[in-house]
Amino acid sequence: MRDKSVSVRGALIRDMIQDVTETTFGRPIKTGEFRKNPVEPAWVCPAGYQYEIIEKDDFLMEYLRPEGVVTGRVILQIHGGGYIGPMKNIYRKFAVRYSKLSYGGDVLTVDYRVAPEHPYPAALEDALAAYLWLVREKKYRPDMVVFAGDSAGGGLALALVMYLRDHRLPLPGGMILMSPWADLTCGGESYDSNYELDPLFGNTRESMLYDSPYIGEEDPKNPYLSPVFGNFRGLPPMLFQVGSLEMLLSDSLTAAEKAGKAGVRRRISVYEGMFHVFQMSMDLFPESREAWAEAGRFLQIVYHIRVKPDGVVVRKVKPRSGLRGFFQRLWADMEAEGDARAGAGKAEGGPVHARGGKKAGSGLMTKAKKAASS
């Protein structure tokens, strides 16, 4: 029986995904059959946007900008696909959504090299090159760049920001991480506890999660491959979103817990009954709409955007107590709003929240809550 806390449409789409995965996908995903023979219609850039393909030496980037608007804001989007899948139309839709949520921000999506032809560190090198192109060639201020990544792209975004810090390069202003694949060892608790529940990756060891060709000859515990094993000290604010049924649930919980202990401002939302990167459903059901709205609020905080009730952007106000105090107050407002909406039984008052139901997920979720409140 479906958990009544999950929307009808959300449960329906989740079950459809499970049916398709069990009957159609499986090993062809891992071997690259679908990657090498993509079936997608040509994407048409929507009116009001400029779309440009940037050719680098080894990879491509797609640069989306609203016409007649210059905000200085930019999102570096790092797409998912298990390090074996290239750019897809859904990420072009994501780019348009990110531009709207940032009130006219630009979006650069990096179509990085993928395995098995290009194992580690190819994807990291390309993501780094894309970021440096933004801050060095296009002259965006680093604090006006936000990394946004899902699945492997979320893990790669974390790896990139750790690399930047370790090499004393300027850090972005924030990060949106949709179910980041941050543990290529697949050793987290939820890889077992959600094995039979995950509608996309569950009930098989033949998915792209196991024995990833991207690892190559590298140690999978290298933080630039599996950021959960890294040091989160000094990293920028982060928003984590993840579904409670995912095998990758513990990746987000562990990363958020380590970030919190390192003093990083972070928020994690666990959406009850949801599957891997359910945000791809865009506006089809309530959970996805709520996740995108939450991403929009996060961007307003990072970019210091104040919006009137009718949606008009107003003048940016410089905080009297400095940037740190400004972030703290805005983040507190955001959390208070989320707590009020989720209800006292769904959000325990810290940076860790369970979305859409009374269940909080795995035992690690409870552990993360305790760590956040201590």
ChimeraX attribute file (.defattr): number of C-alpha atoms within 10 A of each C-alpha:
attribute: neighborCount
match mode: 1-to-1
recipient: residues
	/A:1	3
	/A:2	11
	/A:3	12
	/A:4	11
	/A:5	14
	/A:6	20
	/A:7	17
	/A:8	14
	/A:9	13
	/A:10	20
	/A:11	19
	/A:12	14
	/A:13	17
	/A:14	19
	/A:15	16
	/A:16	13
	/A:17	15
	/A:18	18
	/A:19	14
	/A:20	13
	/A:21	15
	/A:22	16
	/A:23	8
	/A:24	10
	/A:25	15
	/A:26	18
	/A:27	14
	/A:28	14
	/A:29	19
	/A:30	22
	/A:31	16
	/A:32	16
	/A:33	12
	/A:34	13
	/A:35	16
	/A:36	12
	/A:37	8
	/A:38	12
	/A:39	9
	/A:40	8
	/A:41	7
	/A:42	7
	/A:43	11
	/A:44	9
	/A:45	14
	/A:46	11
	/A:47	8
	/A:48	11
	/A:49	17
	/A:50	14
	/A:51	17
	/A:52	13
	/A:53	12
	/A:54	14
	/A:55	10
	/A:56	12
	/A:57	6
	/A:58	10
	/A:59	17
	/A:60	18
	/A:61	20
	/A:62	18
	/A:63	18
	/A:64	23
	/A:65	21
	/A:66	21
	/A:67	12
	/A:68	9
	/A:69	13
	/A:70	11
	/A:71	12
	/A:72	14
	/A:73	21
	/A:74	26
	/A:75	28
	/A:76	25
	/A:77	30
	/A:78	27
	/A:79	28
	/A:80	25
	/A:81	17
	/A:82	24
	/A:83	27
	/A:84	25
	/A:85	22
	/A:86	18
	/A:87	19
	/A:88	16
	/A:89	13
	/A:90	13
	/A:91	18
	/A:92	22
	/A:93	16
	/A:94	20
	/A:95	25
	/A:96	20
	/A:97	16
	/A:98	24
	/A:99	22
	/A:100	14
	/A:101	19
	/A:102	23
	/A:103	22
	/A:104	21
	/A:105	24
	/A:106	26
	/A:107	29
	/A:108	25
	/A:109	26
	/A:110	26
	/A:111	22
	/A:112	26
	/A:113	24
	/A:114	21
	/A:115	20
	/A:116	17
	/A:117	10
	/A:118	17
	/A:119	20
	/A:120	20
	/A:121	16
	/A:122	19
	/A:123	24
	/A:124	20
	/A:125	13
	/A:126	22
	/A:127	25
	/A:128	19
	/A:129	15
	/A:130	24
	/A:131	24
	/A:132	17
	/A:133	14
	/A:134	18
	/A:135	17
	/A:136	11
	/A:137	9
	/A:138	10
	/A:139	11
	/A:140	17
	/A:141	17
	/A:142	20
	/A:143	17
	/A:144	20
	/A:145	26
	/A:146	26
	/A:147	27
	/A:148	28
	/A:149	27
	/A:150	29
	/A:151	24
	/A:152	27
	/A:153	29
	/A:154	28
	/A:155	31
	/A:156	31
	/A:157	31
	/A:158	32
	/A:159	23
	/A:160	25
	/A:161	25
	/A:162	23
	/A:163	17
	/A:164	17
	/A:165	15
	/A:166	10
	/A:167	9
	/A:168	9
	/A:169	13
	/A:170	14
	/A:171	23
	/A:172	23
	/A:173	19
	/A:174	27
	/A:175	29
	/A:176	26
	/A:177	28
	/A:178	29
	/A:179	31
	/A:180	30
	/A:181	30
	/A:182	30
	/A:183	26
	/A:184	26
	/A:185	16
	/A:186	20
	/A:187	12
	/A:188	19
	/A:189	18
	/A:190	24
	/A:191	20
	/A:192	13
	/A:193	18
	/A:194	22
	/A:195	19
	/A:196	15
	/A:197	19
	/A:198	26
	/A:199	24
	/A:200	23
	/A:201	25
	/A:202	21
	/A:203	14
	/A:204	14
	/A:205	13
	/A:206	16
	/A:207	20
	/A:208	20
	/A:209	22
	/A:210	13
	/A:211	16
	/A:212	19
	/A:213	21
	/A:214	23
	/A:215	22
	/A:216	15
	/A:217	9
	/A:218	12
	/A:219	13
	/A:220	20
	/A:221	16
	/A:222	16
	/A:223	21
	/A:224	24
	/A:225	28
	/A:226	23
	/A:227	29
	/A:228	29
	/A:229	17
	/A:230	19
	/A:231	15
	/A:232	23
	/A:233	15
	/A:234	15
	/A:235	23
	/A:236	20
	/A:237	22
	/A:238	24
	/A:239	22
	/A:240	23
	/A:241	30
	/A:242	32
	/A:243	27
	/A:244	28
	/A:245	26
	/A:246	28
	/A:247	28
	/A:248	30
	/A:249	30
	/A:250	32
	/A:251	27
	/A:252	29
	/A:253	29
	/A:254	22
	/A:255	26
	/A:256	26
	/A:257	26
	/A:258	21
	/A:259	24
	/A:260	21
	/A:261	15
	/A:262	14
	/A:263	14
	/A:264	18
	/A:265	20
	/A:266	22
	/A:267	23
	/A:268	24
	/A:269	24
	/A:270	27
	/A:271	26
	/A:272	23
	/A:273	26
	/A:274	26
	/A:275	29
	/A:276	25
	/A:277	18
	/A:278	22
	/A:279	24
	/A:280	15
	/A:281	15
	/A:282	18
	/A:283	13
	/A:284	13
	/A:285	19
	/A:286	16
	/A:287	25
	/A:288	20
	/A:289	16
	/A:290	17
	/A:291	22
	/A:292	20
	/A:293	13
	/A:294	18
	/A:295	23
	/A:296	19
	/A:297	18
	/A:298	25
	/A:299	24
	/A:300	17
	/A:301	21
	/A:302	23
	/A:303	22
	/A:304	19
	/A:305	17
	/A:306	15
	/A:307	14
	/A:308	8
	/A:309	7
	/A:310	6
	/A:311	9
	/A:312	10
	/A:313	12
	/A:314	10
	/A:315	10
	/A:316	11
	/A:317	10
	/A:318	10
	/A:319	13
	/A:320	8
	/A:321	8
	/A:322	9
	/A:323	11
	/A:324	9
	/A:325	12
	/A:326	17
	/A:327	17
	/A:328	13
	/A:329	13
	/A:330	17
	/A:331	21
	/A:332	14
	/A:333	13
	/A:334	16
	/A:335	19
	/A:336	15
	/A:337	11
	/A:338	18
	/A:339	21
	/A:340	12
	/A:341	13
	/A:342	18
	/A:343	15
	/A:344	11
	/A:345	12
	/A:346	19
	/A:347	25
	/A:348	17
	/A:349	18
	/A:350	19
	/A:351	23
	/A:352	28
	/A:353	24
	/A:354	25
	/A:355	31
	/A:356	25
	/A:357	20
	/A:358	15
	/A:359	18
	/A:360	21
	/A:361	23
	/A:362	17
	/A:363	12
	/A:364	18
	/A:365	23
	/A:366	14
	/A:367	13
	/A:368	24
	/A:369	21
	/A:370	14
	/A:371	15
	/A:372	19
	/A:373	12
	/A:374	8
